Amino acid sequence: MLTVGLTGGIGAGKSEVSRLLVSHGAVLVDADRIAREVVEPGTPGLAAVVAEFGPEVLAPDGSLDRPRLGAIVFADEERRGALNAIVHPLVGARSAELQQAAGPDAVVVHDVPLLTENGLAPLYDLVIVVDAAPATQLDRLVRLRGMTEEEARARMAAQATREQRLAIADVVIANDGPLEELEPQVRAAWDTLTERAAAR
């Protein structure tokens, strides 16, 4: 088994890269998706979040009100740390379960937005960084995700810098251009991964 950490700044196009890797045969462990699962209604994770942040972070249907919680934690590093202390261990445990189920010959790609920030690079055999210029990230967040420029800049500022991400990269996929430019890079990365997996 080869374990790969996949990361990139918000708006860099990481989910598109993970989709393409899956199309080549990778087993995807998506930290964001798992982070949503572990705080679904009825989970111990959601109960812990409500205990920490109060019932005002719940939507009327009893689910987590993500925008409200996001507004609290993105503005306050200490509150963000409190949320991470609840969610990260749950995500880690579920990720390990999924990896174990993947089989001995699998290339398991862990899509981890905060891989750089949390110093997780040593956990993986290889790290892929999806890189885009800050101007590209900003444009995508405003144009495609409907954020205001101020919101987008705040989200970007809360993450590691581009330089910090590139410093931990074994493979860099540049994603400032169209999809046609992305696909051959992902195919080349997949070849690297399968070679490394076969050599283990």
SVG drawing of the C-alpha trace seen along z (x, -y; Angstrom):
<svg xmlns="http://www.w3.org/2000/svg" viewBox="-36 -42 47 49">
<polyline fill="none" stroke="black" stroke-width="0.4" points="0.0,0.0 1.2,-3.5 -0.3,-6.4 -0.4,-9.8 -1.3,-13.1 -3.0,-15.5 -3.4,-19.1 -3.6,-22.6 -5.0,-26.0 -8.7,-26.8 -9.7,-27.3 -6.6,-25.6 -8.7,-22.8 -7.8,-19.9 -11.1,-18.2 -10.7,-18.1 -7.3,-16.4 -8.7,-13.9 -11.5,-13.1 -9.0,-12.5 -6.8,-10.3 -9.8,-8.2 -10.6,-7.8 -7.1,-6.3 -7.7,-3.8 -6.8,-5.6 -8.7,-4.9 -9.8,-8.3 -10.0,-9.2 -11.6,-12.6 -11.0,-14.4 -13.6,-17.1 -16.3,-14.6 -15.4,-12.6 -15.3,-15.9 -19.0,-16.4 -19.9,-12.7 -18.5,-12.8 -20.7,-15.8 -24.0,-14.5 -27.1,-14.6 -26.9,-11.9 -23.1,-11.6 -20.9,-12.0 -19.0,-14.6 -22.0,-16.9 -22.8,-16.5 -19.2,-17.6 -19.4,-20.6 -22.7,-21.8 -21.3,-21.3 -18.3,-23.5 -20.0,-26.2 -23.6,-26.2 -26.9,-25.3 -26.8,-28.4 -24.5,-26.4 -27.4,-24.1 -29.8,-24.7 -33.5,-24.4 -33.5,-20.7 -30.9,-19.8 -27.9,-19.6 -24.8,-21.7 -25.2,-25.2 -21.8,-25.3 -21.9,-29.0 -22.6,-30.1 -19.9,-27.9 -17.5,-29.0 -18.1,-32.6 -17.1,-31.9 -14.0,-29.9 -12.5,-31.7 -12.5,-34.9 -10.9,-33.4 -7.8,-31.2 -8.5,-29.9 -12.1,-28.8 -10.8,-27.2 -8.3,-25.2 -11.2,-24.1 -13.2,-22.8 -10.1,-21.1 -9.5,-19.3 -13.0,-17.8 -13.1,-17.0 -9.5,-16.0 -9.2,-12.9 -12.6,-11.6 -11.5,-12.3 -8.2,-10.5 -9.8,-7.4 -12.3,-7.1 -9.5,-7.8 -7.5,-4.9 -10.5,-2.6 -11.0,-3.5 -7.3,-3.0 -7.2,0.4 -10.2,1.5 -8.4,0.5 -6.3,3.6 -2.5,4.2 -1.9,3.1 -3.9,-0.1 -2.7,-3.6 -4.6,-5.5 -5.0,-9.2 -5.8,-11.2 -7.4,-14.5 -6.4,-16.7 -6.9,-20.5 -4.9,-21.3 -2.1,-18.8 0.5,-21.5 -0.9,-23.5 -1.2,-20.4 2.3,-19.0 0.9,-15.8 3.3,-15.3 5.4,-12.6 2.3,-10.4 2.3,-9.8 4.7,-8.0 4.4,-10.9 2.8,-14.4 1.1,-16.0 0.4,-19.7 -2.1,-21.3 -0.7,-24.7 -2.4,-27.8 -1.5,-31.5 -3.3,-33.5 -5.0,-35.6 -6.4,-32.4 -7.6,-31.1 -9.3,-34.5 -11.0,-34.6 -12.3,-31.0 -13.6,-31.6 -15.4,-34.8 -16.7,-33.7 -17.4,-30.0 -18.2,-29.8 -19.9,-33.2 -17.7,-34.5 -17.1,-38.2 -13.5,-39.2 -13.1,-39.9 -14.4,-36.4 -12.1,-34.8 -9.0,-36.6 -9.8,-35.7 -10.2,-32.1 -6.9,-32.1 -5.1,-34.0 -6.3,-31.3 -4.4,-28.6 -0.7,-27.9 1.2,-30.1 1.9,-28.9 5.6,-28.6 4.9,-26.5 2.8,-24.0 5.4,-23.8 8.1,-23.1 6.5,-19.8 5.6,-18.7 7.1,-15.6 4.9,-16.2 3.5,-19.6 0.5,-19.9 0.1,-23.4 -3.6,-24.3 -3.9,-27.9 -5.1,-26.9 -8.0,-24.9 -8.9,-21.3 -7.1,-20.2 -3.8,-21.3 -4.6,-19.5 -5.3,-16.0 -1.9,-15.2 -0.2,-16.4 -2.5,-14.1 -1.8,-11.2 2.0,-11.8 1.5,-12.0 -0.4,-8.7 2.4,-7.0 4.8,-8.2 2.5,-6.8 2.1,-3.4 5.8,-3.1 6.5,-3.9 3.8,-1.4 5.2,1.3 8.7,0.7 7.6,1.1"/>
</svg>
